[in-house]
């Protein structure tokens, strides 16, 4: 129950950092993937900055404060790859 509440709080925080045309599908255990079409590197870096800033703040679940963190990698088509596999691999390599 506690873990579910934390995941829900983190999910809502992440969604609040995205632009209207972006989505955040689940991509397996401890991984996720944000998708944005027709955007610039600067716009993606701004979203990444908002996410990092938000996740540095604690989440309060009941009486407990939980600190989280994340790593973010960005890749852009066609510069970093033509298909989803190469784009994901490049973003994973760039993960900071």
C-alpha positions as CSV (number, residue, x, y, z in Angstrom):
1,X,0.0,0.0,0.0
2,X,2.8,2.5,0.9
3,X,4.7,1.6,-2.3
4,X,1.5,2.0,-4.4
5,X,0.9,5.5,-2.8
6,X,4.5,6.5,-3.5
7,X,4.3,5.3,-7.2
8,X,1.0,7.2,-7.6
9,X,2.5,10.4,-6.2
10,X,5.6,10.1,-8.3
11,X,3.5,9.4,-11.4
12,X,1.4,12.5,-10.8
13,X,4.5,14.6,-10.3
14,X,6.1,13.4,-13.5
15,X,2.9,14.0,-15.5
16,X,2.8,17.6,-14.1
17,X,6.2,18.2,-15.6
18,X,5.2,17.3,-19.2
19,X,3.9,19.5,-22.0
20,X,0.4,18.8,-23.2
21,X,1.5,16.9,-26.3
22,X,3.8,14.6,-24.4
23,X,3.0,11.2,-22.8
24,X,4.7,9.0,-20.3
25,X,4.1,5.3,-21.0
26,X,5.3,2.7,-18.5
27,X,8.4,0.9,-20.0
28,X,9.0,-1.9,-17.5
29,X,10.5,-2.3,-14.1
30,X,12.3,0.8,-12.9
31,X,12.2,2.3,-16.4
32,X,9.9,4.7,-18.2
33,X,9.9,6.5,-21.4
34,X,8.6,9.9,-22.3
35,X,7.5,10.5,-25.9
36,X,7.4,13.9,-27.6
37,X,6.8,14.6,-31.3
38,X,7.9,17.6,-33.1
39,X,9.9,19.2,-30.3
40,X,13.4,20.7,-29.8
41,X,16.3,19.6,-27.7
42,X,15.9,22.8,-25.7
43,X,12.2,21.9,-24.9
44,X,13.2,18.4,-23.9
45,X,16.0,19.7,-21.7
46,X,13.5,22.1,-20.0
47,X,11.2,19.1,-19.3
48,X,14.1,17.1,-17.9
49,X,15.1,20.0,-15.7
50,X,11.5,20.3,-14.3
51,X,11.5,16.5,-13.6
52,X,14.9,16.6,-11.8
53,X,13.9,19.6,-9.8
54,X,10.5,18.0,-8.8
55,X,12.0,14.6,-7.9
56,X,14.6,16.3,-5.6
57,X,11.7,17.4,-3.4
58,X,10.4,14.9,-0.9
59,X,7.1,13.1,-1.2
60,X,5.0,12.9,1.9
61,X,3.1,9.6,2.3
62,X,1.3,9.8,5.6
63,X,3.8,10.8,8.2
64,X,6.8,9.7,6.2
65,X,8.9,11.8,3.9
66,X,10.4,9.9,0.9
67,X,13.3,11.2,-1.2
68,X,13.5,10.0,-4.8
69,X,15.8,10.5,-7.7
70,X,16.1,9.7,-11.3
71,X,18.4,9.7,-14.3
72,X,17.4,11.2,-17.7
73,X,18.7,10.5,-21.1
74,X,17.6,12.4,-24.3
75,X,17.8,11.3,-27.9
76,X,16.3,12.9,-31.0
77,X,15.3,11.4,-34.3
78,X,16.9,11.4,-36.8
79,X,20.1,12.7,-35.3
80,X,20.4,9.9,-32.7
81,X,18.7,7.1,-34.6
82,X,16.0,6.2,-37.0
83,X,14.1,3.5,-35.0
84,X,12.9,3.1,-31.5
85,X,15.7,0.6,-30.5
86,X,18.5,3.0,-31.5
87,X,16.8,6.0,-29.9
88,X,16.3,4.2,-26.6
89,X,19.8,2.8,-26.7
90,X,21.2,6.4,-27.3
91,X,19.0,7.9,-24.5
92,X,20.1,5.1,-22.1
93,X,23.8,5.8,-22.9
94,X,23.2,9.5,-22.3
95,X,21.4,8.8,-19.1
96,X,22.6,11.4,-16.5
